[in-house]
Amino acid sequence: MSIRFSCPACRAVLKIGEMITEAKKVRCTGCAIVLLVEPDDDNPNGLIATIPRKPNRPKGAGGGGKRQQAIFFSIAAVALLVALFGLWYMFRAPSDRSSIDGDITLDEVLLDGGTISFAPIDTTKPTVMGKIGARGRYSFSASNGPFIGMNKVEIHGTENKPVADTFNSKSILTFDVQPGSNSKDFLVKSR
């Protein structure tokens, strides 16, 4: 025998399969609220359905949604700062190098092609080499540019446009690279 009762929230008629002797939780099919169904001798059908109250929790106990959210955002902010610092550290220009650019003229005509190198007079540091581009232009960024200080400069042309030995293997060219941005044009000869 099933017993019928109504939901106190939406008034949907519900039924329970048997008579109950102690409190039981039932979900309303109409509004999906969990109801507490208890035996009640004063009620004609023998039970009463109520919406159970949630226990009052002291602040900071249990869910703590705002606190958890604050902790999450704090951790995320720290992780973001660490990532940004790492990127800055990876891509920053070394403090002992500088950027440099300029034009190279061979016999009063801009040199098309070839290489330019900067060899620090202090031999403990490596030589930096790059290509001479179209219209005699060369350029080094600070991250891969020449080392600060006095450098021996060697300029090598192409097979069709050779540069004299006094500007490459037996170079007499030097340049004092300063911190920051540098610009230097070189005038070289084929003989």
Residue pairs with C-beta under 8 A, 6 or more apart in sequence:
1 18
1 19
2 15
2 16
2 17
2 18
3 15
3 16
3 18
3 19
3 45
3 46
3 47
4 13
4 14
4 15
4 45
5 13
5 14
5 15
5 16
5 37
5 45
5 47
5 48
5 49
6 12
6 13
6 14
6 49
7 14
7 28
7 30
7 31
7 33
7 35
7 49
8 35
8 49
8 50
8 51
9 28
9 31
9 33
9 51
10 28
10 30
10 31
10 33
11 30
12 28
12 29
12 30
12 31
14 26
14 28
14 29
14 35
14 49
16 24
16 26
16 37
16 47
19 39
19 46
19 47
20 37
20 38
20 39
20 47
21 39
22 38
22 39
23 36
23 37
23 38
23 39
24 36
24 37
24 38
25 34
25 35
25 36
25 37
25 52
26 34
26 35
26 37
26 49
27 33
27 34
27 35
28 34
28 35
33 51
34 51
34 52
35 49
35 50
35 51
35 52
36 49
36 50
36 51
36 52
37 47
37 48
37 49
38 47
38 48
38 50
39 46
39 47
40 46
40 47
40 48
57 63
60 67
91 143
93 99
93 141
93 142
93 143
94 142
94 143
96 125
96 147
96 148
97 142
97 143
97 144
97 145
97 146
97 147
97 148
98 142
98 145
98 146
98 147
98 148
98 177
98 178
98 179
98 180
98 181
98 182
99 139
99 140
99 141
99 142
99 145
99 180
99 181
99 182
100 118
100 139
100 140
100 145
100 146
100 177
100 181
100 182
100 183
100 184
101 137
101 138
101 139
101 140
101 182
101 183
102 137
102 138
102 183
102 184
102 185
102 186
103 110
103 135
103 136
103 137
103 138
103 185
103 186
104 110
104 111
104 114
104 116
104 132
104 136
104 138
104 155
104 185
104 186
104 188
105 111
105 136
105 185
105 186
105 187
105 188
106 136
106 157
106 161
106 163
106 188
106 189
106 190
107 189
107 190
108 187
110 135
110 136
111 132
111 136
111 155
111 157
111 161
111 163
111 188
112 132
112 134
112 135
112 136
112 158
112 161
113 131
113 132
113 157
113 158
113 161
114 131
114 132
114 155
114 156
114 157
114 158
114 161
114 163
115 129
115 130
115 131
115 132
115 155
115 156
116 129
116 130
116 131
116 132
116 138
116 153
116 154
116 155
116 156
116 186
117 127
117 128
117 129
117 130
117 153
117 154
117 156
118 127
118 128
118 129
118 140
118 146
118 147
118 151
118 152
118 153
118 175
118 177
119 127
119 128
119 151
119 152
119 153
119 154
120 127
120 146
120 147
120 149
120 150
120 151
120 152
121 149
121 150
121 151
121 152
121 174
122 147
122 149
125 147
128 140
128 144
128 145
128 146
128 147
130 138
130 139
130 140
131 138
132 138
132 155
133 139
140 146
145 177
146 175
146 177
147 177
148 177
148 178
148 179
149 176
149 177
150 174
150 175
150 176
150 177
151 174
151 175
151 176
151 177
152 171
152 173
152 174
153 171
153 173
153 174
153 175
153 186
154 167
154 168
154 169
154 171
154 173
155 163
155 167
155 168
155 171
155 173
155 186
155 188
156 163
156 168
157 163
157 190
161 190
162 190
163 188
163 189
163 190
164 188
164 189
164 190
164 191
166 172
167 173
167 186
167 188
167 189
173 186
173 188
175 182
175 184
